[in-house]
């Protein structure tokens, strides 16, 4: 599917990971990430301008809720996104006031169809976590991985992408250095 400008409309997993492949520590801390980069000097602003809907796992959402003060101080709001968001969760989570959030559970395919309608000619962003991105991959719905790798190792934690994906399923399309502490890797997902 392509938009009116001729660009492919994608479902993208855009995230940051430690050098040893973890999104967060075992207790969901992202403190390792914040000293490494600046969102405004990354691909994030351009990336986000092409997004029409978000998919998020319950741990990512719970982190935002739990760190409301930090999120508010950095973004000016308790909810850092202006787009409709589907939060995949089997547990009861509080709703952030003013946020366009739909709580869902179950298979990703029918929910992706609803997200696609809402996103229109824009992309869908899988914010996190790794298992949710893996579910979209398993369903044949994931088109691209955009991974910012930080110069930190965690030893253990929440894995980037807890799936076995063997070559040639992922094709490296670009490498971009982001200062002295991060690099961004982009991969297309080959669909056979």
trRosetta pair geometry for C-beta under 8 A, 3 or more apart (Angstrom, degrees):
i j d omega theta_ij theta_ji phi_ij phi_ji
1 8 7.2 100 78 -157 51 64
1 9 4.7 -41 103 46 100 114
2 6 5.8 -8 173 -151 130 32
2 7 6.4 154 -156 77 83 28
2 8 5.6 -53 -100 -96 76 45
2 9 6.5 176 -116 -8 19 84
3 6 7.2 -48 72 17 67 18
3 7 5.3 -4 38 59 106 83
3 8 8.0 97 2 170 80 1
3 9 5.6 111 -45 -62 88 99
3 121 3.7 94 -126 -172 106 108
3 122 7.5 51 -87 -65 140 36
4 121 6.2 -26 0 -132 84 157
5 121 8.0 112 13 164 90 132
7 50 7.9 -77 121 -146 152 131
8 143 7.4 -166 137 -180 122 150
9 119 7.6 136 -170 120 121 121
9 121 6.2 -121 -88 -161 125 46
9 122 7.1 89 -135 106 101 9
9 123 6.1 -174 -163 -86 63 59
10 123 4.8 -6 63 -125 74 111
10 124 7.4 -130 111 38 49 70
10 143 4.0 -128 -149 78 92 143
10 144 5.2 10 179 8 145 116
11 112 7.0 -16 -98 -146 149 118
11 123 7.0 170 -88 -170 27 82
11 124 4.4 -12 -115 66 76 110
11 126 6.8 53 170 -27 89 103
11 136 6.1 -140 141 178 136 137
11 141 5.3 0 51 150 162 84
11 142 5.6 -102 100 -115 108 39
11 143 5.2 119 48 6 66 96
11 144 7.7 161 83 28 44 74
12 47 7.8 -133 110 -163 155 109
12 51 8.0 -101 48 -97 119 100
12 123 5.5 14 3 169 113 134
12 124 7.0 160 22 82 67 55
12 125 5.7 -25 71 -110 92 59
12 126 6.8 -157 96 20 40 81
12 142 7.9 101 -106 -157 20 74
12 143 6.5 -50 -72 66 62 92
12 144 4.6 -19 -113 72 87 100
12 145 7.5 162 -161 -91 68 21
12 146 6.0 17 180 0 116 109
13 126 4.5 -29 -98 68 72 116
13 133 4.1 60 -112 -133 138 130
13 136 7.4 171 -61 64 109 135
13 142 6.2 -1 -22 -146 110 120
13 144 7.3 -166 29 98 67 54
13 145 4.9 -15 65 -115 105 70
13 146 7.0 177 89 29 52 65
13 147 7.9 12 110 -67 96 82
13 161 7.7 89 133 -92 160 111
14 44 7.9 134 158 -109 135 71
14 47 5.8 124 -125 172 160 149
14 125 5.7 -40 24 -147 113 102
14 126 7.6 142 19 62 62 62
14 127 7.6 -25 64 -111 83 44
14 146 4.3 -3 -110 65 77 114
15 23 6.2 -39 170 -117 133 109
15 127 7.6 111 -83 178 92 37
15 128 5.7 107 -106 -79 126 99
15 130 7.8 -143 87 -75 175 74
15 133 7.6 -89 -15 -50 139 151
15 146 7.5 133 20 84 51 68
15 147 6.3 -9 69 -116 78 64
15 148 7.2 -142 110 29 38 82
15 160 7.1 164 98 -146 134 83
16 23 7.4 111 82 -137 59 67
16 33 5.5 105 103 -135 142 126
16 36 7.8 153 -174 79 142 136
16 37 7.6 -157 -113 31 146 137
16 147 7.5 123 -115 -167 27 56
16 148 4.3 -35 -106 74 80 102
16 149 7.6 174 -159 -76 65 20
16 150 6.1 47 177 -29 109 108
16 182 7.5 -45 -137 -136 111 131
17 21 5.8 -5 172 -136 131 32
17 22 6.4 139 -160 63 83 26
17 23 5.8 -51 -104 -82 75 55
17 147 5.8 -15 12 -167 117 104
17 148 7.3 150 20 77 64 51
17 149 5.7 -24 71 -107 88 65
17 150 7.1 -166 90 16 36 84
17 160 4.4 6 -109 -94 143 120
18 21 6.7 -46 71 28 79 20
18 22 4.7 2 29 52 116 83
18 23 7.9 -128 -1 -56 82 13
18 32 6.4 -8 -85 126 111 146
18 149 7.7 27 143 -157 14 68
18 150 5.8 -48 -114 63 45 99
18 152 4.9 -81 -134 91 95 84
18 153 5.7 116 161 -121 122 30
18 154 4.6 177 -6 -11 172 101
18 157 7.3 89 13 42 135 149
19 149 6.0 80 -98 176 55 102
19 150 6.7 -100 -39 85 74 54
19 151 6.3 39 -52 -131 123 32
19 152 6.3 168 -1 65 95 34
19 153 5.2 -57 60 -75 104 77
20 153 4.4 63 -11 -139 119 91
20 154 6.2 -142 59 37 114 70
20 155 6.9 57 75 -62 159 23
21 159 6.1 1 140 -147 99 76
21 160 4.7 -97 -168 1 73 119
21 161 7.9 -84 -165 27 105 75
22 25 7.3 62 147 -85 136 34
22 154 4.5 -83 58 50 143 138
22 156 7.1 96 -89 141 152 21
22 157 3.4 78 -167 70 140 123
22 158 6.0 107 -164 59 84 49
22 159 6.2 -60 -107 -99 62 36
22 160 6.6 -110 -87 -39 14 78
23 128 6.2 142 -167 -141 152 129
23 129 6.0 -179 67 -143 165 92
23 130 5.8 -160 -21 -35 134 107
23 157 6.9 -161 52 134 53 117
23 158 4.7 -53 56 93 99 104
23 159 7.1 32 0 107 93 15
23 160 5.8 140 -47 -93 86 52
24 28 4.9 15 142 -146 147 39
24 29 6.0 152 -171 61 93 37
24 30 5.5 -53 -111 -73 97 70
24 59 7.8 -157 45 144 151 125
24 63 7.6 -126 -108 -89 158 149
24 129 7.8 -72 12 -118 116 120
24 157 5.6 -169 95 -178 41 117
24 158 4.5 19 52 29 86 121
25 28 6.9 -55 66 20 70 12
25 29 4.3 4 31 46 119 96
25 31 7.9 -9 -7 34 125 91
25 32 7.1 127 -44 -13 99 121
25 154 5.9 -151 -94 -161 71 129
25 156 7.6 57 -154 92 64 73
25 157 4.7 -87 -126 -111 27 109
25 158 7.5 28 71 0 14 86
26 156 5.8 10 -52 118 107 108
26 157 5.6 -113 -47 -110 54 49
26 158 7.4 151 -102 -39 31 71
28 59 5.6 -148 -110 -178 129 107
28 62 7.4 -21 176 90 168 106
28 63 5.4 -145 160 -83 121 109
28 158 6.8 46 -99 -29 60 137
29 32 7.2 94 118 -8 96 87
30 33 4.8 -36 177 25 86 121
30 34 6.8 91 127 -33 89 91
30 63 6.9 76 -13 -174 118 144
31 34 6.4 -47 -151 17 39 112
32 35 7.9 -75 -179 31 31 96
32 36 7.7 21 144 -23 63 121
32 150 7.1 144 137 99 97 151
32 152 5.0 170 177 136 114 159
32 154 6.3 -86 -50 -83 171 105
33 36 5.8 -74 -165 27 43 117
33 37 7.6 -42 174 31 76 95
33 150 6.2 -150 -120 -42 66 160
33 152 7.9 -131 -80 38 46 147
36 150 4.4 -21 -153 -136 169 119
36 151 6.9 164 -130 34 117 77
36 152 6.7 -102 -71 -16 134 119
36 181 4.6 -145 -152 127 83 131
36 182 5.5 100 156 -52 111 111
37 41 7.3 -143 -175 74 83 95
37 42 5.9 53 165 -64 128 126
37 148 7.1 -46 -8 163 167 141
37 150 7.3 -119 -18 -100 110 103
37 178 6.0 12 -119 136 125 128
37 179 6.8 176 -110 29 80 133
37 181 6.7 -150 -60 84 78 110
37 182 5.0 -8 -67 -5 126 150
38 41 4.4 45 82 27 108 104
38 42 6.8 177 87 -23 53 94
39 42 5.5 -67 -147 31 34 118
39 44 4.6 -43 -166 48 86 157
39 45 7.5 113 149 -41 85 80
40 44 7.6 -64 -74 63 24 115
40 45 6.6 42 -133 -38 52 124
41 178 7.5 132 121 -163 89 95
41 179 7.5 64 121 -43 128 114
42 45 7.8 132 73 2 66 77
42 148 7.0 -8 -154 -101 134 150
42 178 5.9 21 -112 -138 85 138
42 182 7.9 -22 -108 97 115 146
42 184 7.4 131 -161 -61 95 135
43 46 5.6 -66 -168 53 64 108
43 47 5.2 70 135 -32 89 111
43 146 7.2 -113 89 -180 141 136
43 176 7.2 93 -47 76 124 154
43 184 6.1 94 1 -134 130 172
44 47 5.5 -59 -137 40 28 114
44 48 5.9 24 168 -19 68 110
45 48 6.0 -57 -142 37 25 108
45 49 6.6 31 157 -27 60 105
46 49 5.9 -53 -153 26 30 115
46 50 7.4 14 155 -8 60 106
47 50 6.5 -79 -169 39 32 101
47 51 6.9 33 144 -33 69 110
47 125 7.8 94 152 -101 104 127
47 146 6.9 -169 -118 102 141 169
48 51 5.4 -52 -150 19 44 120
48 125 7.7 -7 -111 -56 62 157
50 122 5.8 175 172 -149 49 87
50 123 5.3 42 130 10 92 112
51 54 6.9 42 165 -69 129 81
51 83 6.2 -89 119 -43 100 170
51 119 7.5 -71 179 -137 51 110
51 122 5.8 81 166 159 12 118
51 123 5.2 -55 -104 73 57 89
51 124 7.3 86 -149 -123 82 14
51 125 4.6 -9 -131 -25 134 119
52 83 6.5 170 178 -148 24 129
52 84 7.9 2 151 40 63 97
52 118 6.6 170 140 119 103 71
52 119 3.1 122 87 -149 119 69
52 120 5.6 -149 -150 40 162 79
52 121 7.4 122 -47 64 149 41
52 122 2.9 131 -35 70 107 121
52 123 6.6 142 12 52 83 35
52 124 7.0 -49 61 -76 81 56
53 83 6.0 -159 -103 159 29 117
53 84 5.2 -26 -121 77 85 95
53 85 7.4 163 -170 -90 65 36
53 86 7.2 28 171 -5 108 99
53 115 4.5 176 121 -166 151 89
53 116 7.8 -110 36 -64 146 22
53 118 4.9 92 -78 93 133 111
53 119 4.0 -94 3 -67 106 97
53 122 7.5 137 0 90 70 107
53 124 5.1 -22 74 -115 94 81
53 125 7.4 -179 92 26 45 72
54 81 6.0 -34 -10 -169 156 162
54 83 5.6 116 -14 93 101 115
54 84 7.2 -179 28 96 77 47
54 85 4.2 -19 71 -111 109 83
54 86 7.1 -175 94 27 57 64
54 124 7.4 161 -95 -165 22 66
54 125 5.0 -25 -111 70 74 96
54 126 7.9 140 -163 -98 61 20
54 127 5.4 27 -169 -32 112 114
55 85 7.6 168 -84 -160 18 67
55 86 5.3 -18 -111 67 66 100
55 88 6.7 26 -174 -21 92 110
55 108 7.7 44 -150 -143 151 111
55 111 7.7 104 -114 126 116 119
55 112 7.8 -18 -71 -94 142 74
55 115 6.6 -25 -61 -104 100 161
55 124 6.4 39 -13 169 104 107
55 125 7.2 -170 26 93 70 47
55 126 4.8 -23 68 -110 109 67
55 127 6.7 -171 79 12 48 78
55 132 6.4 -171 136 158 109 128
55 136 7.3 124 84 -61 161 134
56 60 4.9 -121 -170 84 97 127
56 61 5.3 111 129 -56 124 95
56 85 5.8 6 4 -176 120 113
56 86 7.1 162 26 83 72 49
56 87 5.0 -29 76 -107 98 70
56 88 7.1 -177 86 17 42 77
56 126 7.9 161 -76 -162 41 50
56 127 4.5 -8 -95 52 89 122
56 128 6.5 18 -140 58 71 61
56 132 7.4 78 -180 98 17 174
57 60 5.0 94 61 10 78 104
57 61 7.0 -147 98 -3 40 92
57 87 7.6 51 162 -160 6 68
57 88 5.6 -36 -111 63 52 100
57 89 7.4 115 -177 -73 49 77
57 127 7.9 -143 13 78 70 85
57 128 5.8 -80 25 121 105 59
57 129 4.3 -57 36 14 148 83
57 131 6.7 89 -104 63 150 91
57 132 4.2 -150 -63 -30 105 134
58 61 5.6 -57 -145 42 34 112
58 62 5.9 36 157 -22 69 107
58 87 6.5 90 -89 170 58 98
58 88 6.6 -97 -34 93 80 58
58 89 3.5 105 -83 -105 116 103
58 90 7.4 -82 -36 25 153 57
58 91 6.0 99 -163 42 155 101
58 93 6.3 -166 -146 -51 95 140
59 62 5.6 -52 -141 38 30 112
59 63 6.4 39 154 -26 62 101
59 128 7.6 -81 80 128 93 104
59 129 5.6 9 60 -29 117 136
59 158 7.2 -179 122 -115 158 154
60 63 5.7 -50 -154 27 30 115
60 64 6.9 30 150 -17 62 101
60 127 5.8 155 154 111 158 107
60 128 4.1 136 -78 84 141 104
60 129 5.6 -178 -40 -46 106 80
61 64 5.8 -54 -157 33 35 111
61 65 6.5 33 149 -16 67 105
61 87 4.7 44 -67 -137 154 129
61 89 6.9 -76 45 -54 142 133
61 93 6.0 48 117 172 127 163
62 65 5.5 -52 -146 38 36 113
62 66 6.0 34 155 -19 69 110
62 93 6.3 -114 -79 -125 83 123
63 66 5.8 -58 -143 41 28 109
63 67 6.0 -4 165 9 65 115
64 67 6.4 -73 -137 55 22 89
64 68 7.3 64 154 -81 58 60
64 71 5.7 57 -154 -71 76 155
64 78 8.0 104 159 163 94 68
64 79 7.2 59 161 -116 134 57
64 80 7.2 -125 -137 8 123 102
64 96 7.3 -48 121 -58 115 148
65 68 6.3 -8 -168 -55 32 98
65 93 6.9 -159 -30 -175 158 104
65 94 6.0 128 -142 59 141 104
65 96 6.6 -139 -96 -68 84 104
67 70 4.4 -36 173 41 100 117
67 71 5.6 107 111 -26 87 94
68 71 5.7 -59 -143 40 30 111
68 72 5.9 30 159 -21 67 109
68 78 4.8 -5 -152 -139 100 97
68 96 7.9 175 -109 -121 111 112
69 72 5.8 -56 -145 38 27 112
69 73 6.3 25 157 -19 63 107
70 73 5.9 -56 -147 36 29 109
70 74 6.4 15 159 -9 64 111
71 74 6.2 -68 -149 44 27 102
71 75 5.8 -24 172 24 68 116
71 77 7.4 -52 135 91 96 54
71 78 6.1 72 93 -153 120 37
71 79 7.6 28 144 -81 138 15
71 80 5.6 -113 -168 -46 106 107
72 75 6.8 -76 -124 57 19 79
72 76 6.8 -1 -169 -175 57 7
72 77 6.2 -121 -118 99 67 9
72 78 5.3 -7 -73 -77 102 55
74 80 7.6 -11 91 -102 101 125
75 80 4.2 -141 -84 -116 174 90
77 80 6.4 158 75 -87 98 40
77 98 7.6 -111 -164 98 117 137
78 96 5.4 -164 117 -162 113 115
78 97 7.2 53 59 51 140 80
78 98 7.6 110 53 52 104 115
78 99 7.8 -96 93 -44 92 114
79 96 4.6 137 -66 123 112 142
79 98 6.4 -165 24 89 130 92
79 99 3.9 177 -108 -84 167 114
79 101 7.9 -126 -131 -43 143 116
81 85 6.0 89 89 -54 146 128
81 99 7.4 62 65 -142 88 102
83 100 7.1 -107 135 67 26 125
84 100 4.6 -76 -102 128 59 123
84 101 7.9 168 -161 -82 56 26
84 102 7.2 18 -178 -4 98 106
84 115 7.9 -171 105 -130 113 72
84 118 5.2 -73 64 165 150 145
85 99 6.9 -32 35 168 123 108
85 100 6.4 121 16 92 76 73
85 101 5.1 -23 73 -107 99 70
85 102 7.2 179 92 26 49 69
85 127 7.8 -4 -138 -7 114 138
86 101 7.8 143 -98 -160 21 58
86 102 5.1 -26 -109 71 69 99
86 103 8.0 138 -163 -107 57 14
86 104 5.3 -7 -171 11 104 127
86 111 5.9 146 175 175 158 118
86 114 7.6 112 -78 89 142 113
86 115 5.9 -85 -6 -80 137 113
87 93 6.9 -89 132 60 146 147
87 101 5.7 10 -9 -167 116 107
87 102 7.2 173 22 81 72 43
87 103 5.2 -31 71 -106 100 63
87 104 7.1 147 72 25 45 72
88 104 5.8 -37 -100 79 60 86
88 105 6.4 111 -161 -102 67 50
88 108 7.5 -27 -95 -94 144 89
88 111 7.6 121 -88 114 101 171
88 132 5.7 151 48 -117 142 121
88 135 8.0 -174 176 56 171 155
89 93 5.7 -1 127 -10 171 124
89 103 5.9 -53 47 -155 107 100
89 104 7.8 101 28 63 62 41
89 105 6.4 -77 77 -77 35 97
90 105 5.2 93 -86 -124 66 140
93 103 6.8 171 47 -107 103 132
95 99 7.1 -160 179 57 77 105
95 101 6.2 -177 -141 66 86 129
95 103 8.0 -100 -86 -33 92 117
96 99 4.2 44 83 1 102 135
96 101 6.7 92 40 -13 89 144
104 111 5.2 117 151 -115 161 137
106 110 7.5 -15 111 49 121 113
106 111 7.2 144 77 -33 92 118
107 110 6.2 72 88 14 101 92
107 111 7.4 173 99 1 56 98
107 139 7.3 124 -177 -95 91 134
108 111 5.6 -76 -154 51 42 109
108 112 5.5 52 152 -34 80 107
108 132 7.7 130 -90 -165 133 74
108 135 4.9 132 -23 132 136 110
108 136 5.4 -114 143 -83 160 64
108 139 5.2 -143 71 -6 109 156
108 141 6.6 -137 119 33 119 150
109 112 5.6 -51 -145 29 26 115
109 113 6.9 31 155 -23 59 99
109 139 4.9 -160 -66 -162 91 137
109 141 6.8 -174 -103 -48 65 135
110 113 5.5 -45 -155 25 39 116
110 114 7.1 37 149 -14 64 99
111 114 5.7 -52 -157 36 39 110
111 115 6.3 41 145 -19 68 106
112 115 5.4 -54 -146 39 35 114
112 116 6.1 42 152 -27 67 102
112 124 7.2 100 -146 146 82 177
112 136 7.0 124 -84 -124 132 96
112 139 7.3 173 -8 111 149 146
112 141 5.2 -75 -135 -148 167 156
113 116 5.6 -48 -148 29 30 115
113 117 6.9 33 152 -19 60 100
114 117 5.8 -51 -155 31 34 112
114 118 6.6 28 151 -13 65 107
115 118 5.7 -60 -151 41 34 109
115 119 5.9 30 155 -19 70 111
115 124 5.3 68 140 -117 125 132
116 119 5.8 -55 -138 39 28 109
116 124 6.8 -59 -82 -47 61 131
117 120 7.6 20 170 -66 32 52
119 122 4.8 -121 179 72 86 83
119 123 6.7 -91 -177 97 138 13
119 124 5.3 -95 -61 -69 161 80
126 132 6.1 -175 -165 115 112 104
126 133 4.8 131 129 -94 145 81
126 136 5.8 -124 -76 5 148 154
126 142 7.3 -35 -4 -111 147 101
128 132 6.8 103 153 45 28 122
128 133 7.3 -32 -121 -31 39 109
129 132 5.6 104 56 13 56 100
129 133 7.2 -105 120 -1 35 94
129 158 6.0 -69 -157 164 137 132
130 133 5.6 -54 -148 37 34 111
130 134 6.3 38 152 -22 65 106
130 158 6.4 166 13 153 118 89
130 159 5.1 -129 94 98 166 69
130 160 5.2 138 -104 144 130 18
130 161 5.0 -135 -157 -79 103 32
130 162 5.4 98 126 -6 119 83
131 134 5.2 -52 -150 36 35 118
131 135 6.6 42 150 -25 65 98
131 162 5.7 -10 -85 41 75 120
132 135 5.6 -46 -152 27 36 113
132 136 6.9 34 150 -14 63 99
133 136 5.8 -54 -156 36 36 110
133 137 6.4 40 145 -20 66 105
133 142 6.5 74 -175 -104 75 140
133 145 7.7 79 180 -107 137 97
133 161 6.1 -71 93 -113 123 86
134 137 5.3 -51 -147 36 36 116
134 138 6.2 41 153 -23 68 102
134 161 5.9 141 -70 -164 96 68
134 162 5.8 -60 -47 63 157 69
134 163 4.3 164 -133 -40 113 119
135 138 5.6 -47 -145 33 32 114
135 139 6.5 25 155 -12 62 108
136 139 5.9 -61 -148 43 31 107
136 141 4.6 -90 -169 76 81 105
136 142 4.4 104 118 -57 101 95
137 140 7.8 42 177 -68 32 22
137 141 7.6 -98 -68 53 19 66
137 142 4.3 -28 -82 19 64 140
137 161 7.7 61 -14 -161 155 111
137 163 6.1 -141 84 26 144 173
137 165 7.3 -64 175 -84 148 128
137 189 6.8 -145 -125 -133 90 150
138 163 7.2 -153 -58 -115 92 140
140 191 6.1 84 -157 -134 93 117
142 145 7.4 30 166 -58 121 82
142 189 5.2 85 108 -14 87 166
143 188 7.0 -35 166 -150 67 71
143 189 5.6 -147 -154 38 19 106
144 186 6.7 -11 -173 -168 108 90
144 187 6.7 159 -157 84 59 53
144 188 5.7 -33 -102 -108 79 51
144 189 6.5 -130 -68 -3 29 88
145 161 7.5 -23 -122 -73 143 146
145 170 6.9 -20 24 -135 128 122
145 185 7.7 -1 111 106 97 90
145 186 7.2 165 87 -152 57 43
145 187 4.5 3 53 55 100 104
145 189 7.0 93 -17 -53 90 96
146 184 6.7 -2 -176 -172 84 105
146 185 7.7 170 -153 85 40 49
146 186 5.2 -5 -107 -106 74 81
147 160 7.0 40 -132 -165 127 133
147 184 7.1 156 83 -154 43 56
147 185 4.9 -15 64 61 96 96
147 186 7.8 176 23 -81 68 34
147 187 7.4 15 4 5 109 105
148 178 6.6 -8 -144 17 110 153
148 182 5.3 10 178 -177 98 124
148 183 7.3 170 -152 84 57 33
148 184 4.9 -26 -97 -97 75 78
148 185 7.9 175 -84 20 28 67
149 182 6.5 155 77 -154 46 68
149 183 5.2 -14 56 60 99 85
149 184 7.7 173 14 -90 72 27
149 185 6.5 34 -13 -3 113 110
150 181 6.2 5 -153 151 74 91
150 182 5.2 -28 -99 -97 59 90
151 180 7.7 -40 -5 132 152 66
151 181 4.5 -110 20 -153 116 67
151 182 6.9 -117 -14 -67 83 46
154 157 4.6 1 123 -18 144 135
159 162 4.5 102 79 -67 135 88
161 165 7.1 -27 133 2 130 128
165 169 5.1 -117 -175 80 93 139
165 170 6.0 64 139 -24 128 113
166 169 6.3 87 71 4 45 114
167 170 7.3 -75 -102 46 59 74
168 171 6.8 27 177 -72 87 88
168 190 5.9 6 123 32 86 158
169 189 6.6 -9 164 -155 81 70
169 190 5.4 -143 -148 51 36 95
170 187 4.4 -2 -172 -179 104 136
170 188 7.3 152 -157 74 53 44
170 189 6.3 -29 -101 -104 67 56
170 190 7.1 -140 -70 6 17 89
171 187 6.3 141 65 -159 38 74
171 188 4.8 -17 59 57 99 95
171 190 5.8 83 -19 -44 109 105
172 175 7.1 8 179 -48 118 93
172 185 6.6 -57 -133 -168 98 99
172 186 7.3 105 -160 79 55 54
172 187 5.7 -40 -93 -98 46 80
173 186 4.8 -58 63 104 98 103
173 187 6.5 155 5 -112 88 23
173 188 5.4 77 -41 -20 126 96
174 184 7.7 3 110 108 97 93
174 185 7.6 170 89 -152 56 38
174 186 4.5 21 48 38 90 117
175 183 6.4 -6 -170 176 88 113
175 184 7.3 157 -157 82 40 56
175 185 5.8 -5 -106 -104 73 68
175 186 7.8 -143 -65 21 37 75
176 183 6.9 158 80 -164 44 65
176 184 4.4 -10 60 56 98 103
176 186 7.9 39 0 -13 103 104
177 182 7.9 134 -168 93 49 55
177 183 5.5 -34 -108 -109 52 83
178 181 7.6 -55 96 69 84 62
178 182 4.1 -28 72 87 113 101
178 183 6.3 -179 17 -94 84 25
178 184 5.8 75 -31 -22 119 96
179 182 6.2 45 53 35 93 84
